[in-house]
Amino acid sequence: MFNQATSLGGTSTFATTPSTANPMRDFEVSSPPDDSVSSLAFSPGSIPQNFLIAGSWDGNVRCWEVEQTGKTIPKSMQSMQGPILDVCWSDDATKVFMAACDKMVKCWDLNSNQTVQVAAHDAPVKTCHWIKTPSYTCLMTGSWDKTLKFWDTRTPSPMLTINLPERCYCADVDYPMAVVGTAGRGLIVYQLEGKPQEFKRIESPLKYQHRCVSIFRDKKSSPAGFALGSVEGRVAIQYISPPNPKDNFTFKCHRSNGTPNGYQDIFAVNDICFHPVHGTLATVGSDGRFSFWDKDARTKLKSSEPMEQPITRCCFNHNGQIFAYSVSYDWSKGHEFYNQLKKNYIFLRSCYEELKPRTKT
């Protein structure tokens, strides 16, 4: 079982991976993408199995089945006409949506293994999220054409288009809330009940470019706010309606320890995800590390050893037993630091215990 560390493998699993590439000795996903990983998503809890999908700059989306032993079985792959920027699942786990630089979103029907175009923009599509509400279901897409569109997926025109102040850089959805981060440090919260509409604009708590955003829930399991990551090694915890103004705070992360030559190396926060059971969070960065945090106790639970390359994305499976993270170049240091010989990896870690909140003494 994934919740027992023993099944996460004898040493034989790691025979093919140099230890420097896998310093945390986690499970390596077989047949990884040929280029940097842009997006990761586990199948929803509506099915008993765990499937993992990954989108890549190689223009492909791959699907694996993850067994309880930690073994991964490549199931299928679909391609688009440009680098993939985002992927998401339908709520019933029968379909995968793929957003790409070819300005399209396609729906991959996993049963028939066919794809069909379901959305289009005037520029690359940066985000896609499936929305299921009591009164409607739709696909939300955010693009560099400065629009947010909502699609029925059965008709070629969007059911709603919302203009953004700038290009969409990151987004998250947890009904009835959606949040979008844009270029120029724009931050907009939408409410999705009835029909999607702007709820409020928030002045960014961060001074540098937005990189990733993730909605968190309160103790009653209702969406209450979001964590926002920037390129400057910092995360903001922001409540939509904070019970106390001091509940909103920022913390530094993904920075070098100490200051050699009087300078500190500061890295981008590439992704943030919240644990579905504990409500704690993981961050991953251009420094090649993942960290686990308890936002309520304002404390770090764990930090990984550094990988050989940046960590680009991360996600938890539906019951919070598995933490997946992708190691590949994020171009944060420019083309001269790109090394074609360095392989891309996706690793799986048994994480349920490590993400338990810090107990109050």
QUIDA-V319895 format. One record per helix or strand. SS is the DSSP state (helix for helix, strand for strand). FROM is the first residue (numbers start at 1). TO is the last residue. Records with the same first field share a line. If there is no record, write none. Layout:
SS->FROM-TO + FROM-TO
This chain:
helix->5-8 + 11-14 + 183-185 + 245-247 + 260-262 + 335-337
strand->27-28 + 37-42 + 50-56 + 60-66 + 72-79 + 84-89 + 95-100 + 104-109 + 114-120 + 125-132 + 137-143 + 147-151 + 160-163 + 168-174 + 177-182 + 186-191 + 197-201 + 210-217 + 223-230 + 234-239 + 249-252 + 255-255 + 266-266 + 269-274 + 281-285 + 290-294 + 299-303 + 311-316 + 322-327 + 345-350
